[in-house]
């Protein structure tokens, strides 16, 4: 079964950090591009970052310098390191690959 499963979300104070993980099964991340999206309440889902076989290829402007996307081919996983978090980063974060494969999402809440 082809699927991705996210983990690592939670509640964090402004300025804090989280690491989101996305584990794939049924296919190899090393051969595919992987994306992290997020959807805040009342807003459209937006692309946050992309990584392909060559490395990171895209970040949305609002997270540049704060978020890092990476992959571990041995673990068949992709990660999103979230640093210097702001309340406006609060959203459900989704992992996506193979265009149509989506995870269930993981909630990130940034609040004091």
Secondary structure, DSSP 8 states (H G I E B T S, - for coil): --EEEEE--EEE-TT--EEEEEEEESS-GGGS-EEEEEE-TTS--EEEEEEETTEEEEE-GGGTTTEEEEEEGGGTEEEEEE-S--GGG-EEEEEEETTTEE---EEEEE--
